[in-house]
Amino acid sequence: MPESTALITSPIGVLAILCVVAGFFFYLEKATGAKLFQFLPPLLFIYITPVILSNVDIGGTTMMPNQSII
């Protein structure tokens, strides 16, 4: 199986994506007031989203690296 490459390889880029994901879910909770967030807190989505972004392989490319690049 060929090794997949990531779209974002810079550590600063990975940090930026993680901050955007966290901000998005906290904003979504405040803006919508959806009952979903009463049962599943935003932190659960914040933990799951990077896992999905690093494991979903589309055309041999993932969004984030799934191992350390340093």
N, CA, C and O atoms as a GROMACS GRO file, in nm:
protein
  280
    1MET      N    1   0.084  -0.118   0.000
    1MET     CA    2   0.000   0.000   0.000
    1MET      C    3   0.088   0.124   0.000
    1MET      O    4   0.177   0.135   0.085
    2PRO      N    5   0.068   0.216  -0.092
    2PRO     CA    6   0.152   0.336  -0.097
    2PRO      C    7   0.125   0.427   0.023
    2PRO      O    8   0.014   0.435   0.074
    3GLU      N    9   0.230   0.494   0.065
    3GLU     CA   10   0.217   0.587   0.176
    3GLU      C   11   0.137   0.709   0.132
    3GLU      O   12   0.166   0.768   0.028
    4SER      N   13   0.037   0.748   0.212
    4SER     CA   14  -0.044   0.864   0.175
    4SER      C   15   0.028   0.992   0.218
    4SER      O   16   0.103   0.993   0.315
    5THR      N   17   0.004   1.097   0.146
    5THR     CA   18   0.062   1.227   0.179
    5THR      C   19  -0.048   1.316   0.235
    5THR      O   20  -0.167   1.293   0.212
    6ALA      N   21  -0.006   1.416   0.308
    6ALA     CA   22  -0.102   1.507   0.370
    6ALA      C   23  -0.100   1.641   0.297
    6ALA      O   24   0.004   1.684   0.248
    7LEU      N   25  -0.215   1.706   0.291
    7LEU     CA   26  -0.223   1.839   0.231
    7LEU      C   27  -0.152   1.942   0.316
    7LEU      O   28  -0.087   2.032   0.264
    8ILE      N   29  -0.165   1.929   0.448
    8ILE     CA   30  -0.104   2.024   0.540
    8ILE      C   31   0.011   1.952   0.610
    8ILE      O   32  -0.012   1.856   0.684
    9THR      N   33   0.133   1.997   0.587
    9THR     CA   34   0.248   1.930   0.646
    9THR      C   35   0.322   2.018   0.747
    9THR      O   36   0.402   1.967   0.825
   10SER      N   37   0.298   2.146   0.746
   10SER     CA   38   0.364   2.238   0.839
   10SER      C   39   0.303   2.226   0.978
   10SER      O   40   0.181   2.217   0.991
   11PRO      N   41   0.386   2.224   1.084
   11PRO     CA   42   0.330   2.221   1.221
   11PRO      C   43   0.241   2.341   1.251
   11PRO      O   44   0.143   2.329   1.324
   12ILE      N   45   0.274   2.457   1.194
   12ILE     CA   46   0.190   2.576   1.214
   12ILE      C   47   0.056   2.558   1.144
   12ILE      O   48  -0.047   2.601   1.195
   13GLY      N   49   0.057   2.496   1.029
   13GLY     CA   50  -0.068   2.468   0.957
   13GLY      C   51  -0.157   2.373   1.034
   13GLY      O   52  -0.278   2.391   1.039
   14VAL      N   53  -0.096   2.270   1.093
   14VAL     CA   54  -0.173   2.175   1.174
   14VAL      C   55  -0.233   2.246   1.295
   14VAL      O   56  -0.349   2.224   1.328
   15LEU      N   57  -0.154   2.330   1.361
   15LEU     CA   58  -0.204   2.406   1.476
   15LEU      C   59  -0.319   2.498   1.435
   15LEU      O   60  -0.417   2.511   1.507
   16ALA      N   61  -0.307   2.561   1.319
   16ALA     CA   62  -0.413   2.649   1.270
   16ALA      C   63  -0.542   2.572   1.246
   16ALA      O   64  -0.651   2.618   1.281
   17ILE      N   65  -0.531   2.454   1.185
   17ILE     CA   66  -0.651   2.371   1.162
   17ILE      C   67  -0.715   2.332   1.294
   17ILE      O   68  -0.838   2.336   1.307
   18LEU      N   69  -0.635   2.292   1.392
   18LEU     CA   70  -0.690   2.253   1.523
   18LEU      C   71  -0.760   2.370   1.590
   18LEU      O   72  -0.865   2.351   1.653
   19CYS      N   73  -0.704   2.491   1.579
   19CYS     CA   74  -0.768   2.609   1.638
   19CYS      C   75  -0.898   2.643   1.567
   19CYS      O   76  -0.997   2.680   1.631
   20VAL      N   77  -0.899   2.631   1.435
   20VAL     CA   78  -1.022   2.659   1.357
   20VAL      C   79  -1.131   2.559   1.393
   20VAL      O   80  -1.247   2.597   1.409
   21VAL      N   81  -1.095   2.432   1.405
   21VAL     CA   82  -1.193   2.329   1.442
   21VAL      C   83  -1.251   2.358   1.580
   21VAL      O   84  -1.372   2.352   1.599
   22ALA      N   85  -1.166   2.391   1.676
   22ALA     CA   86  -1.214   2.420   1.812
   22ALA      C   87  -1.305   2.543   1.812
   22ALA      O   88  -1.413   2.540   1.871
   23GLY      N   89  -1.262   2.648   1.745
   23GLY     CA   90  -1.344   2.770   1.738
   23GLY      C   91  -1.477   2.746   1.670
   23GLY      O   92  -1.580   2.798   1.713
   24PHE      N   93  -1.475   2.666   1.564
   24PHE     CA   94  -1.598   2.638   1.490
   24PHE      C   95  -1.702   2.569   1.576
   24PHE      O   96  -1.818   2.608   1.576
   25PHE      N   97  -1.661   2.467   1.651
   25PHE     CA   98  -1.760   2.392   1.730
   25PHE      C   99  -1.809   2.471   1.851
   25PHE      O  100  -1.925   2.459   1.888
   26PHE      N  101  -1.722   2.553   1.913
   26PHE     CA  102  -1.770   2.637   2.023
   26PHE      C  103  -1.863   2.746   1.970
   26PHE      O  104  -1.962   2.780   2.034
   27TYR      N  105  -1.832   2.802   1.853
   27TYR     CA  106  -1.921   2.901   1.791
   27TYR      C  107  -2.055   2.836   1.755
   27TYR      O  108  -2.162   2.894   1.779
   28LEU      N  109  -2.049   2.717   1.698
   28LEU     CA  110  -2.172   2.648   1.658
   28LEU      C  111  -2.261   2.621   1.779
   28LEU      O  112  -2.384   2.631   1.770
   29GLU      N  113  -2.200   2.587   1.891
   29GLU     CA  114  -2.279   2.563   2.012
   29GLU      C  115  -2.349   2.691   2.058
   29GLU      O  116  -2.468   2.689   2.091
   30LYS      N  117  -2.276   2.802   2.059
   30LYS     CA  118  -2.335   2.928   2.106
   30LYS      C  119  -2.437   2.985   2.007
   30LYS      O  120  -2.541   3.036   2.047
   31ALA      N  121  -2.407   2.975   1.878
   31ALA     CA  122  -2.493   3.036   1.777
   31ALA      C  123  -2.624   2.961   1.758
   31ALA      O  124  -2.729   3.024   1.739
   32THR      N  125  -2.621   2.828   1.763
   32THR     CA  126  -2.741   2.752   1.735
   32THR      C  127  -2.819   2.716   1.860
   32THR      O  128  -2.942   2.712   1.858
   33GLY      N  129  -2.748   2.690   1.970
   33GLY     CA  130  -2.817   2.645   2.091
   33GLY      C  131  -2.885   2.511   2.070
   33GLY      O  132  -2.987   2.483   2.134
   34ALA      N  133  -2.830   2.429   1.982
   34ALA     CA  134  -2.890   2.300   1.949
   34ALA      C  135  -2.890   2.206   2.069
   34ALA      O  136  -2.798   2.208   2.151
   35LYS      N  137  -2.994   2.126   2.077
   35LYS     CA  138  -3.004   2.031   2.188
   35LYS      C  139  -2.898   1.922   2.180
   35LYS      O  140  -2.867   1.857   2.280
   36LEU      N  141  -2.841   1.903   2.062
   36LEU     CA  142  -2.736   1.804   2.045
   36LEU      C  143  -2.621   1.830   2.141
   36LEU      O  144  -2.562   1.736   2.194
   37PHE      N  145  -2.588   1.958   2.164
   37PHE     CA  146  -2.476   1.992   2.249
   37PHE      C  147  -2.506   1.974   2.398
   37PHE      O  148  -2.415   1.982   2.480
   38GLN      N  149  -2.632   1.951   2.432
   38GLN     CA  150  -2.665   1.917   2.571
   38GLN      C  151  -2.626   1.773   2.602
   38GLN      O  152  -2.594   1.740   2.716
   39PHE      N  153  -2.629   1.688   2.499
   39PHE     CA  154  -2.598   1.546   2.518
   39PHE      C  155  -2.454   1.513   2.478
   39PHE      O  156  -2.390   1.430   2.542
   40LEU      N  157  -2.404   1.578   2.374
   40LEU     CA  158  -2.268   1.556   2.326
   40LEU      C  159  -2.195   1.690   2.326
   40LEU      O  160  -2.223   1.775   2.242
   41PRO      N  161  -2.104   1.711   2.419
   41PRO     CA  162  -2.038   1.842   2.429
   41PRO      C  163  -1.947   1.869   2.308
   41PRO      O  164  -1.904   1.776   2.241
   42PRO      N  165  -1.920   1.996   2.281
   42PRO     CA  166  -1.835   2.032   2.167
   42PRO      C  167  -1.697   1.969   2.173
   42PRO      O  168  -1.637   1.942   2.069
   43LEU      N  169  -1.645   1.945   2.293
   43LEU     CA  170  -1.512   1.884   2.304
   43LEU      C  171  -1.507   1.747   2.240
   43LEU      O  172  -1.402   1.707   2.189
   44LEU      N  173  -1.616   1.674   2.242
   44LEU     CA  174  -1.620   1.544   2.176
   44LEU      C  175  -1.599   1.560   2.026
   44LEU      O  176  -1.524   1.483   1.966
   45PHE      N  177  -1.663   1.658   1.965
   45PHE     CA  178  -1.646   1.683   1.822
   45PHE      C  179  -1.506   1.736   1.791
   45PHE      O  180  -1.449   1.706   1.686
   46ILE      N  181  -1.452   1.816   1.884
   46ILE     CA  182  -1.317   1.870   1.866
   46ILE      C  183  -1.214   1.758   1.868
   46ILE      O  184  -1.114   1.765   1.796
   47TYR      N  185  -1.235   1.655   1.947
   47TYR     CA  186  -1.143   1.540   1.951
   47TYR      C  187  -1.159   1.452   1.828
   47TYR      O  188  -1.061   1.400   1.775
   48ILE      N  189  -1.281   1.434   1.782
   48ILE     CA  190  -1.308   1.341   1.673
   48ILE      C  191  -1.269   1.399   1.536
   48ILE      O  192  -1.220   1.325   1.450
   49THR      N  193  -1.289   1.527   1.515
   49THR     CA  194  -1.263   1.588   1.383
   49THR      C  195  -1.119   1.570   1.335
   49THR      O  196  -1.100   1.531   1.220
   50PRO      N  197  -1.015   1.598   1.416
   50PRO     CA  198  -0.878   1.575   1.366
   50PRO      C  199  -0.849   1.428   1.336
   50PRO      O  200  -0.772   1.397   1.245
   51VAL      N  201  -0.910   1.338   1.411
   51VAL     CA  202  -0.893   1.195   1.383
   51VAL      C  203  -0.949   1.162   1.246
   51VAL      O  204  -0.887   1.090   1.168
   52ILE      N  205  -1.064   1.216   1.216
   52ILE     CA  206  -1.125   1.192   1.085
   52ILE      C  207  -1.041   1.257   0.975
   52ILE      O  208  -1.019   1.196   0.870
   53LEU      N  209  -0.994   1.380   0.998
   53LEU     CA  210  -0.915   1.449   0.897
   53LEU      C  211  -0.782   1.379   0.869
   53LEU      O  212  -0.730   1.388   0.757
   54SER      N  213  -0.727   1.311   0.967
   54SER     CA  214  -0.599   1.244   0.945
   54SER      C  215  -0.613   1.102   0.894
   54SER      O  216  -0.515   1.042   0.850
   55ASN      N  217  -0.733   1.046   0.897
   55ASN     CA  218  -0.751   0.907   0.855
   55ASN      C  219  -0.829   0.889   0.726
   55ASN      O  220  -0.814   0.786   0.661
   56VAL      N  221  -0.911   0.985   0.688
   56VAL     CA  222  -0.987   0.972   0.564
   56VAL      C  223  -0.893   1.000   0.447
   56VAL      O  224  -0.832   1.106   0.439
   57ASP      N  225  -0.882   0.902   0.359
   57ASP     CA  226  -0.789   0.908   0.247
   57ASP      C  227  -0.868   0.929   0.119
   57ASP      O  228  -0.944   0.842   0.077
   58ILE      N  229  -0.850   1.046   0.056
   58ILE     CA  230  -0.920   1.078  -0.068
   58ILE      C  231  -0.816   1.094  -0.178
   58ILE      O  232  -0.739   1.190  -0.179
   59GLY      N  233  -0.814   1.001  -0.269
   59GLY     CA  234  -0.719   1.006  -0.378
   59GLY      C  235  -0.573   0.996  -0.336
   59GLY      O  236  -0.486   1.055  -0.399
   60GLY      N  237  -0.546   0.922  -0.229
   60GLY     CA  238  -0.410   0.906  -0.180
   60GLY      C  239  -0.361   1.021  -0.095
   60GLY      O  240  -0.242   1.028  -0.063
   61THR      N  241  -0.450   1.112  -0.058
   61THR     CA  242  -0.412   1.229   0.020
   61THR      C  243  -0.504   1.245   0.140
   61THR      O  244  -0.626   1.232   0.128
   62THR      N  245  -0.444   1.273   0.256
   62THR     CA  246  -0.522   1.305   0.374
   62THR      C  247  -0.512   1.455   0.399
   62THR      O  248  -0.427   1.523   0.342
   63MET      N  249  -0.598   1.506   0.484
   63MET     CA  250  -0.596   1.650   0.513
   63MET      C  251  -0.482   1.684   0.608
   63MET      O  252  -0.412   1.784   0.587
   64MET      N  253  -0.463   1.603   0.713
   64MET     CA  254  -0.360   1.626   0.813
   64MET      C  255  -0.270   1.503   0.822
   64MET      O  256  -0.315   1.392   0.793
   65PRO      N  257  -0.144   1.520   0.862
   65PRO     CA  258  -0.057   1.402   0.877
   65PRO      C  259  -0.103   1.316   0.992
   65PRO      O  260  -0.154   1.368   1.092
   66ASN      N  261  -0.086   1.184   0.980
   66ASN     CA  262  -0.126   1.095   1.087
   66ASN      C  263  -0.008   1.047   1.169
   66ASN      O  264  -0.023   0.956   1.251
   67GLN      N  265   0.109   1.106   1.149
   67GLN     CA  266   0.224   1.081   1.234
   67GLN      C  267   0.308   1.207   1.240
   67GLN      O  268   0.292   1.298   1.159
   68SER      N  269   0.398   1.212   1.336
   68SER     CA  270   0.480   1.330   1.355
   68SER      C  271   0.570   1.353   1.235
   68SER      O  272   0.626   1.259   1.179
   69ILE      N  273   0.584   1.478   1.195
   69ILE     CA  274   0.669   1.510   1.081
   69ILE      C  275   0.802   1.568   1.126
   69ILE      O  276   0.885   1.606   1.042
   70ILE      N  277   0.823   1.576   1.255
   70ILE     CA  278   0.949   1.631   1.308
   70ILE      C  279   1.047   1.518   1.329
   70ILE      O  280   1.159   1.542   1.373
   0.00000   0.00000   0.00000
